[in-house]
Amino acid sequence: MTITITAFERSPDRGRGLARDMRVRWALEEVGQPYDVRLLSFAAMKEPAHRALHPFGQIPTYEEGDLVLFESGAIVLHIAERHAGLLPDDANARARAISWMFAALGTVEPPIFERAMATIAERDKAWYEQRLPMLDERVRGRLDELANRLGDADWLDGAFSAGDLLMVTVLRRLNGSGMLEDYPNLCAYIARGEARPAYQRAFEDQLAVFTGGSTPGR
């Protein structure tokens, strides 16, 4: 059965790989599964046909036969559980990798995403200059904790896992903010993720959508 995911027809990140379909593309590339991509306009995302797949009218979604999933974390977990390569065989190590998946999306991403949205939607507001230092402090608190835990290790818990995949995509949202430069080990961690051939294939595919260079998916 062919896997089909959904993605922005014109991503607001201008091809930088920050949209959440990038996580799913990368996971599928890591496990060697071919997939198709159905591109959606912002209007189509809110239509009944797409809301039948994603009740909140967002992307990505995942379709395989009669299975339909939404939420990027749930999709990546499904891929990791269904195919070898993203979760360890050892039961305890597997559980820890899943914990890191939850940590990436539930603990590290929220303050980063809040800051990113503020810089887009609130920059012209009177309170923006006062609020930004508070948002920065929240992000730095998480970065401090994550950097301390990672130390000089290559990955969060032994070998690369779905936990690292999600964490790298979350941290990449800070590119251009100037905040990551204070954490050399996190910068090196992100670079290791981006250097993976599967990441590069996924990035090239999503970038091609923005540039109009090729058919999406593999």
N, C-alpha and C positions, 0 to 999 in steps of 0.2 A: 504494500500500500504506500502510495506517495505521501510524504509529509508536506503539508502546506502551512506556511506561516504568513502573518500579515505584517505590513510595515507601512510607514508614511510614504505617500507618493512624492511629497516634497517635505523632507524632514526639516524642522526648525533649527537643527544643529548644523545644517549646511554640510552634511557628509562627514562630520567629525567622529562618528561612531558613538555618540552619547545616547541616542535613542535606545529604548529597551529591547528592540528586536535584535540589536547587536549581540546581546547576551545569548539569545537563542541561536543565532547564526553561528557564533563561536562554539557553543556546546555541540551543535550538530557537526561542525567541522572536526572537532576534537574526537568524536566517536565515529567519524567516517560515514555519516548518513546523508544521502542526497535529499534535497528539499526544493520545493517551489516556493515562490513568494508572490502573494497577491497584494498589490499596492493599493492603498486607499487614500482618498482625499480627506480633508478634515470634515467635509460635509458627509461623505459616505460613512465615516466612522460613527456618526450619530443616527444613521438610518436603521430601521428595524432589522434589516438583514444582518448587519454587523452586530447590533445589540443582542441578537439571538445567540451570537458566539461569545460576546463580551458585554455583560450587562451594564458596564460603565462606559461603553463606547470608546475604548482606548485600544492601543496596540501594545504588545503583539498578541495574537492568538495562535493556537496550534491545532491543526486538524490532521488526523490519521485514521482513515476508515470512519468508524462511528464515534471515535473519541474526539472531543473538543475540549481544549483547555485554554484558560486565560491566566494572567499574572506571570511575569517573566520568571520569578523564582520557582513557582510551581512547575512551569514548563521545563526549566533546566533540571530540576529534581527528577521529573519524570524521565527525561532523556538519560540522566546519569544512572538511574535505577534500571532502565531498560537496556542500556548498552555499556559495555566495558570501556574504561578509560577515564572516568571522571570521579569515581568513588573507589576507595580501597576495598580489597577483598576481606581484610580483617574486620570483624564486626565492630570492635571498639573504635578503630581508626575511621571506619565508615560513619559511625555516629558522631565522631568529632568533626569530620568534614561537613556533615549536615549542620552541625551547630554553627560552624563558620559561615555557612550559607545564610542561616537565619541572622547571624550577627551582622553580616554585610548589609542585608536589606532592612533589618529591624533596628539596628543600633548605630551603625556608621552612616548609612545613607540619609536618614531623615534630616539631621542638621546640615549636611552638605546640600541636599536638595532644597531645603528651606532657604539657605543662603543664595543658591543659584537663582531661585525664583524671585527673591527680593531684588537681586541685581538687575533682573529683567523688568519686573512689574512695579517696583517701588522706587526706582532711581529718581523719579521726578517728584517724589513726595517729600513733604517738609521734614518728616521724621527719619528719612533714610540715613542721613549721615550719623544720627545718634544710634540708630538700630544696628547698623552694620558691625560696629565693634562687638556688640553682644553676640551677633551671629557668628562672627569670626572666633570669638572665645569658645563657643560651643563646639565648633568644628575642630579647633586646636586641641580641645580636651580629648576628643576621640582620637585625633591623630597621635597625640602624645601616648595614649594607652596602646594604640595599635603598634606604633613604632617600638615601644618598649617590649611588647610581646613578641614581635617579629625578630628583633635583635639583628643578628647577622645571618639568620637562616634564609634560604632561598624561598621557601614557601611556608605557609602558616602552620602546617602539621605534617612534616615529612614530605612526601611527593606532592606534586601539583594535583589539585582536586577541584571539584565544582565550587568549593568554598573560595579558593583563590580566583577562579574565573569571575565569580560575582564580585569579590572584593576589588579586583583590579578595575572592573567596569565602574564601580562606585567611585573609586579614588580618581579615575580619569575625569570626572566631572569638575575637579579642581584645577585642571590644566588651565593655565593663563591667569589664575587667581593670585599667584605669588606665594601661596601658602605651602605648597609641597616642597619648595626649595629648602625649607628649614628641616626637612626629614630625608637625608640622603638615602637611608635604607629603604624608605617607602618609594622614593624615586627609582631606585634600582629594582625594587620589587615590581613596579609597574612596567618598567622597561623589559624585565624578563617575561612578563605576560605578553607584552606587545611583540616580542621577538618570536613567539611561538608560531610555527607555520600555520596552524589552524586559525589563530587570531588574524594573521595577515591575510589569509584567504577570505575570512569573514569580513574584514575591514574593506578589502578591495571590492567585494560584492556590494556592500551597502554604499560605498562611495560611488560606485558606478551608477547607482540609482539616481544620485544627485546630479552627476555629470552627464547622465544619459549615454554612458559608454557601453553598456552591455545589458543582456537580459538578466533580471534578478534571479538569485537562487543557483542551485547546482544540480 
